[in-house]
Amino acid sequence: MQHQKVLILDFGGQYNQLIARRVRDLKVYCDLLPCDMTAEEIEKYGPIGIIFTGGPNSVYEAHAPRIERAVLELGIPVLGICYGAQLIAHTLGGSVTRADTSEYGKRTLFIEKDTPMSEGIPQESICWMSHTDFVASLPAGFMTLAKTDSCPVAMYGSQAKRIYGIQFHPEVVHSEYGNKLLENFLYRICGASGDWTMAGFVNEQVEKIRASVGEGKVLCAMSGGVDSAVAATLVHRAVGDRLTCVFVDNGLHRKGEPEQVMKVFKEGLGMNLVKAEAEDLFLGALKGVCDPERKRKIIGELFIRVFEREAKKLGRVDHLVQGTIYPDVIESGKGKSATIKSHHNVGGLPAVMEFQSVVEPLRDLFKDEVRKVGTELGLPDGVVWRQPCPGPALAIRIMGEVTREKLAIVREADAIFREEIEKAGLAREIWQYFAVLTDSKTVGVQGDFRTYENVIALRAVTSVDAMTADWARIPYGVLERVSARITGEVKHANRVVYDITSKPPATIEWE
């Protein structure tokens, strides 16, 4: 089936993928592609609409990214956001000027003209600004559609040309009617029908996988997390017994995970699932290692070696499955975006193993989209809604050296925290929650005796896609129960603290 498509041209903003996320939420398929596409390439791509994203440059700078004027003359509806809005104005003969001061944060948006773009949006609402430059004069044929007290052209457009520009960011949750504005552009301006669904995605991916792997044998690294679980289940639906999954039990998993993985996928779904015992190997290699990046690299390298060893036992394997998802790609460095931290499943395994192809069916999906696919595939809630966990697992939830003793402490504390969150009915409201064993010890009193034991930190965040996150406002009563249970049931823990830092400036994980 050929879907309607929206093309999002990426001009370098760190969170431009959020725009793609919002478009997909509105049941319209989109691709986020480099901004240097030519008019000819865009016409061949065949989008029903084009979105120009934000970016860090100023349009009047010599080396700022540009678009061909011909792109705006294709007759395809265009929406420019922030830098994208300035670029449209600049390209078509308007002017863009640097403001005296940067504008950042919430502003009141005043609608000046009623158009299809403002349908369903009140005359006054809150929008989110983040810019230094602004559109000082509009090109011929365009009019101002909205403003704020400090930005005279917060939204402009031409109904005849079906080209619009907005200075604020509709993709962030701080813009009250940002999603409605995007919906108006997609459905009222571009004529979208909303034909992209997770059910359709599953069917298409199954057919694509069958076509790409043919009669070949397929291998998948099963971590136990939702990403690899959904990827493996998709491939299993496509190729059946020609898929073999390898689960590396490195001793770093959360409580009960190895047992659950074997039960669900080997016994429940009937997959060819091999369990590789490697706890001693991993803990031996991590002895004395405290630096988080060294931990990640050691674990990633050993994972590859164990995986290689198990793969050789299977004989020739033609294709490799990886559960890579879009935030993995972004945080590991995409184009001009910064590398936040290394993800072992982005480009790691293919570099050291020979395969005809690497199958990454989830590479363009966000985490909640992956969960929707998992539900569509019939996976149990315990798998679909399992708490996200990084590849190095508990090794980077232990500050300092990783030992069996420390793993036992953080494993039990984490299990208690997860259990109490689920009991409180908060599991679906909080994006991610886990315990961290800090490298601090404090004095305490337990059973009338002085103790000098470990500090456990609790981390819980709310998010849409893990690219930004806010700390979760867990009720005090729940936190009190978690603290009481951890200090009462977990040996060598006498204090519990709660992390109230958002992302940014922090990351979700501590290491």
C-alpha positions in Angstrom: 0.0 0.0 0.0 1.3 3.5 -0.9 0.8 5.9 2.0 0.5 9.6 1.8 3.8 11.1 3.0 4.9 14.3 4.5 8.5 15.3 4.1 10.3 17.0 7.0 13.5 18.7 6.0 16.0 18.8 8.9 17.8 22.1 9.4 19.9 20.9 12.4 17.8 21.4 15.5 18.6 18.9 18.3 14.9 18.0 18.8 13.6 18.2 15.2 12.5 14.5 15.4 9.8 15.6 17.8 8.0 17.2 14.8 8.1 13.8 13.1 6.7 12.2 16.2 3.7 14.6 16.3 3.0 14.1 12.6 2.9 10.3 13.1 0.6 10.8 16.1 -1.8 12.4 13.7 -1.7 9.2 11.5 0.3 10.7 8.7 3.5 9.0 7.6 6.6 11.2 7.4 10.3 11.0 6.9 12.9 13.3 8.4 15.5 13.9 5.7 18.5 16.3 5.2 17.6 19.9 4.3 19.8 19.8 1.1 17.3 17.9 -1.0 16.7 19.5 -4.4 13.3 20.5 -5.8 13.7 17.6 -8.3 14.4 15.1 -5.5 11.4 16.4 -3.5 9.1 16.2 -6.4 10.2 12.6 -7.0 9.6 11.7 -3.3 6.0 12.9 -3.8 4.9 14.4 -0.5 1.5 15.8 0.2 3.2 18.5 2.3 6.7 19.7 3.4 7.8 20.9 6.8 11.0 23.0 7.4 12.3 22.4 10.9 14.1 24.8 13.3 17.8 25.1 13.4 20.7 27.0 15.1 21.7 29.2 12.2 20.7 32.7 11.1 19.3 32.8 7.5 21.4 35.9 6.6 24.7 34.2 7.5 27.0 33.2 4.5 27.1 29.5 5.4 23.5 29.0 6.7 21.6 26.1 5.2 19.4 27.2 2.3 16.7 25.7 0.0 16.1 26.2 -3.7 13.4 28.8 -4.4 12.0 26.1 -6.8 11.1 24.0 -3.7 8.6 26.8 -2.8 7.3 26.8 -6.4 6.4 23.1 -6.6 2.8 23.8 -5.6 3.2 21.5 -2.5 2.0 23.0 0.8 4.9 24.1 3.1 5.1 24.8 6.8 8.2 26.5 8.2 8.9 26.3 11.9 11.2 28.8 13.6 14.3 28.8 11.4 12.1 27.3 8.7 9.7 30.2 8.9 12.6 32.7 8.6 14.1 30.8 5.7 10.8 30.9 3.7 10.5 34.7 4.3 14.1 35.2 3.4 14.0 33.1 0.2 10.8 34.8 -1.1 12.0 38.3 -0.6 11.1 39.2 2.9 13.6 40.2 5.6 14.8 38.6 8.8 16.5 40.7 11.5 18.3 39.9 14.8 16.3 40.9 17.8 17.8 43.0 20.6 17.3 40.1 23.0 16.6 36.4 22.6 13.1 35.2 23.3 12.7 32.0 25.2 9.8 30.5 27.0 6.0 30.7 27.1 4.2 33.6 25.4 0.6 34.5 24.7 -0.3 34.0 21.1 -2.9 36.3 19.6 -4.6 35.2 16.4 -5.0 38.1 14.0 -6.7 36.4 11.0 -9.1 33.4 10.9 -7.7 30.9 8.4 -7.8 27.1 8.0 -4.5 27.1 10.0 -6.2 28.6 13.0 -9.3 26.5 12.9 -10.2 25.4 16.5 -7.5 27.6 18.1 -8.8 30.3 20.5 -7.9 34.0 19.9 -5.5 33.8 22.8 -3.4 30.8 23.8 0.1 29.9 25.1 2.9 29.1 22.7 6.6 28.3 23.2 9.2 30.6 21.8 13.0 30.0 21.3 14.7 32.4 18.9 16.9 35.4 18.5 16.0 36.3 14.9 12.6 37.3 13.7 10.7 38.0 10.5 10.8 41.8 10.1 8.9 42.1 6.7 6.9 39.6 4.8 7.2 38.6 1.1 4.6 39.9 -1.4 1.3 38.0 -1.1 1.8 37.0 2.6 0.0 38.3 5.6 0.5 38.2 9.4 -1.8 35.6 11.0 -0.8 35.8 14.6 1.6 37.7 16.9 2.8 37.9 20.5 3.6 41.0 22.6 7.3 40.7 21.6 7.1 39.0 18.2 5.1 40.9 15.6 5.0 38.0 13.1 4.5 34.8 15.2 2.6 33.2 12.3 2.2 34.2 8.7 1.0 32.7 5.5 -0.5 32.7 2.0 -3.7 30.8 1.4 -3.2 31.0 -2.3 0.3 29.5 -2.2 -0.5 27.2 0.7 2.8 28.3 2.4 2.9 29.1 6.1 5.5 30.1 8.7 5.3 30.0 12.5 8.0 31.5 14.8 7.0 29.4 17.8 7.4 25.6 18.3 4.2 23.6 18.0 5.9 20.3 18.5 6.7 20.9 22.2 4.0 20.3 24.9 4.3 23.9 26.2 2.5 25.2 23.1 -1.2 24.7 24.1 -2.6 24.3 20.6 0.6 23.2 18.8 -0.8 19.8 18.0 -4.0 21.4 16.6 -2.0 23.7 14.4 -0.1 20.7 13.0 -3.4 18.9 12.5 -4.8 21.8 10.6 -1.8 22.0 8.3 -1.9 18.2 7.6 -5.6 17.8 7.1 -6.9 21.2 6.0 -4.0 22.4 4.0 -2.4 19.2 2.7 -5.5 17.1 2.5 -4.2 14.2 4.6 -6.5 11.2 5.0 -4.8 9.7 8.1 -3.9 6.4 6.6 -0.9 5.4 8.6 -1.6 3.1 11.6 0.4 0.6 13.6 -1.7 -2.3 12.2 -0.7 -1.1 8.7 2.9 -0.7 9.8 3.0 -4.3 11.1 1.7 -5.7 7.9 4.1 -3.7 5.7 7.1 -4.6 7.8 6.3 -8.3 7.7 6.1 -8.1 3.9 9.3 -6.1 3.7 11.2 -8.5 6.0 10.1 -11.5 3.9 11.1 -9.8 0.7 14.5 -8.7 2.1 15.7 -11.9 3.8 14.2 -14.3 1.2 15.0 -17.9 2.4 18.0 -16.9 4.5 18.6 -17.6 8.2 18.1 -14.8 10.6 19.8 -14.1 14.0 18.6 -11.7 16.7 20.2 -10.5 19.9 17.4 -10.7 22.5 18.1 -8.3 25.4 14.7 -8.8 27.1 13.7 -5.1 26.6 10.7 -4.1 24.6 12.7 -3.0 21.5 14.5 -6.3 20.8 11.3 -8.2 21.8 9.1 -6.4 19.3 11.8 -6.5 16.6 12.2 -10.3 17.1 8.4 -10.9 17.2 8.0 -8.9 13.9 10.7 -11.0 12.2 9.4 -14.2 13.7 6.0 -13.5 12.2 7.7 -13.0 8.8 10.1 -15.9 8.7 9.1 -18.3 11.5 11.7 -20.9 12.5 14.4 -19.4 10.3 14.9 -16.9 13.1 17.1 -17.8 16.1 17.3 -15.4 19.0 20.3 -15.3 21.5 19.7 -14.1 25.0 23.0 -13.2 26.7 22.6 -13.6 30.5 25.4 -11.4 31.7 24.3 -11.1 35.3 23.5 -7.5 34.9 19.7 -7.9 34.3 16.9 -6.7 36.6 15.2 -9.1 39.0 13.4 -11.9 37.2 14.2 -10.8 33.7 16.1 -13.8 32.4 13.4 -16.1 33.6 10.6 -14.0 32.0 12.4 -13.8 28.7 12.8 -17.5 28.4 9.2 -18.1 29.5 7.5 -15.6 27.2 9.5 -16.1 24.0 10.7 -19.7 24.1 7.7 -21.3 25.9 4.9 -18.9 25.1 5.7 -17.9 21.5 7.7 -20.9 20.5 10.8 -19.0 19.2 14.2 -20.6 18.7 15.8 -18.9 21.8 19.3 -19.7 23.0 20.4 -18.6 26.4 24.1 -17.9 26.7 25.5 -17.9 30.3 28.1 -15.2 30.7 27.9 -13.7 34.2 31.4 -14.6 35.2 32.9 -13.3 32.0 31.2 -9.9 32.3 31.8 -9.3 36.0 35.5 -10.3 35.6 35.9 -7.8 32.8 34.2 -5.0 34.8 36.3 -5.6 37.9 37.9 -2.3 39.1 36.2 -0.3 36.3 34.4 2.9 37.5 34.2 5.1 34.4 30.7 4.9 32.8 31.8 5.1 29.2 34.4 2.3 29.8 31.7 0.2 31.4 29.5 0.7 28.3 32.3 -0.1 25.9 33.4 -3.2 27.8 29.9 -4.5 28.0 29.2 -3.7 24.3 32.4 -5.5 23.2 31.8 -8.6 25.4 28.2 -8.8 24.2 29.5 -8.9 20.6 32.0 -11.6 21.5 29.5 -13.8 23.3 27.0 -13.3 20.5 29.6 -14.2 17.9 30.4 -17.4 19.8 26.8 -18.5 19.9 26.3 -17.5 16.3 29.1 -19.8 15.2 27.4 -22.7 16.8 24.4 -22.2 14.5 26.5 -22.4 11.3 25.9 -19.9 8.5 23.5 -17.0 9.3 22.6 -14.6 6.6 20.9 -11.7 8.3 21.1 -9.9 11.7 18.1 -8.3 13.5 18.6 -5.4 15.8 16.1 -3.5 18.0 17.5 -0.1 17.1 14.9 2.7 17.6 15.1 6.3 16.6 16.3 7.9 19.9 19.2 5.4 19.8 20.2 6.8 16.4 19.8 10.4 17.5 21.7 10.2 20.8 24.6 8.3 19.1 25.0 11.2 16.7 22.9 11.7 13.6 24.3 14.1 11.0 25.3 17.3 12.8 23.6 16.3 16.0 25.8 15.9 19.1 26.7 12.5 20.5 25.1 12.3 23.9 26.2 8.7 24.8 27.2 5.6 23.0 24.4 3.0 22.2 25.9 -0.4 21.6 23.1 -1.4 19.2 23.7 1.4 16.7 26.2 0.2 14.2 28.1 -2.1 16.6 27.5 -5.7 15.6 27.6 -5.4 11.8 31.2 -3.9 12.0 32.6 -7.2 13.4 30.3 -9.8 11.9 29.6 -10.7 8.3 26.0 -10.6 7.2 24.2 -10.0 4.0 22.0 -7.4 5.7 21.1 -5.9 9.0 17.3 -5.9 9.6 16.2 -2.9 11.8 12.4 -2.8 11.5 12.0 -0.3 14.4 14.8 2.1 13.4 12.4 5.0 12.6 10.0 4.5 15.5 9.9 6.2 18.9 9.5 4.1 22.1 5.7 4.6 22.5 5.2 3.6 18.8 7.3 0.5 19.5 4.9 -0.4 22.3 1.9 0.1 20.1 3.5 -2.3 17.6 4.0 -4.8 20.4 0.4 -4.6 21.4 -0.6 -5.0 17.8 1.5 -8.2 17.7 -0.2 -9.6 20.7 2.7 -9.5 23.1 1.7 -9.5 26.8 1.6 -6.2 28.7 4.5 -7.4 30.9 6.7 -7.3 27.9 5.2 -4.3 26.1 5.2 -2.1 29.2 8.4 -3.3 30.7 10.4 -0.4 32.0 13.1 0.8 29.5 16.6 -0.3 30.5 19.8 0.6 28.7 22.0 -2.1 27.1 24.5 -2.1 30.0 21.5 -2.6 32.3 22.3 -2.4 36.1 26.0 -1.8 35.5 25.3 1.9 34.8 22.9 2.1 37.7 25.7 1.3 40.0 28.1 4.2 40.6 31.6 3.0 40.6 32.8 -0.6 40.3 30.3 -3.3 39.6 30.3 -6.3 41.9 27.9 -9.2 42.7 27.2 -7.6 46.1 26.3 -4.2 44.6 24.2 -5.9 41.9 22.2 -7.7 44.6 21.5 -4.4 46.4 20.4 -2.4 43.4 18.4 -5.3 42.0 16.3 -5.7 45.1 15.8 -1.9 45.6 14.8 -1.5 41.9 12.3 -4.4 42.2 10.7 -2.8 45.3 10.4 0.6 43.6 8.8 -1.0 40.5 6.4 -3.1 42.6 5.2 -0.1 44.6 4.7 2.1 41.5 2.6 -0.6 39.9 0.6 -1.1 43.1 -0.1 2.6 43.2 -1.5 2.5 39.6 1.2 4.9 38.3 3.1 2.5 35.9 1.4 3.9 32.8 1.7 7.5 33.9 5.5 7.5 34.5 7.8 7.0 31.5 10.6 5.4 33.4 11.5 4.7 37.0 14.3 2.8 38.6 16.8 2.7 41.5 20.4 3.7 41.5 23.1 2.5 43.9 25.2 5.6 44.6 28.8 5.6 45.6 28.0 7.3 48.9 27.6 5.9 52.3 25.9 7.6 55.2 25.4 7.0 59.0 22.1 5.6 60.0 20.3 3.9 62.9 18.7 0.5 62.3 17.5 -1.7 65.1 19.1 0.6 67.8 22.5 0.2 66.1 24.7 2.6 64.2 25.1 1.8 60.6 27.2 3.1 57.8 25.6 1.9 54.6 24.7 2.7 51.0 22.5 5.5 49.7 19.9 4.5 47.1 18.7 7.1 44.7 15.3 6.8 43.0 14.8 8.2 39.5 11.4 8.6 37.9 10.5 10.8 34.8 7.6 11.6 32.6 8.3 12.0 28.9 6.8 11.5 25.4 9.8 10.1 23.6 12.8 10.2 26.0 14.5 13.1 24.2 13.3 15.4 26.9 11.9 14.5 30.3 10.6 16.0 33.5 10.9 14.4 37.0 7.7 12.6 38.1 5.7 14.1 40.9 5.1 10.8 42.8 2.8 11.1 45.8 4.7 11.4 49.1 2.9 8.4 50.4 4.2 6.2 47.6 7.8 7.5 48.1 7.4 6.9 51.9 6.5 3.2 51.3 9.3 2.7 48.9 11.8 4.2 51.3 10.5 2.2 54.2 10.7 -1.1 52.3 14.1 -0.5 50.8 15.7 0.5 54.2 13.8 -2.4 55.9 14.3 -5.2 53.3 17.4 -4.4 51.4 20.7 -5.3 53.2 23.3 -2.6 53.2 21.0 0.3 52.4 20.1 2.8 55.0 19.1 6.0 53.1 16.8 6.7 50.1 16.9 10.0 48.1 14.8 11.1 45.1 16.2 12.7 42.0 14.3 15.9 40.9 16.4 16.8 37.8 14.8 17.2 34.4 16.4 16.3 31.0 18.1 18.5 30.0 20.3 19.4 31.9 20.6 15.8 33.2 20.1 12.6 31.2 17.5 10.0 32.3 20.2 7.5 33.4 22.8 8.5 35.9 25.7 7.1 33.8 
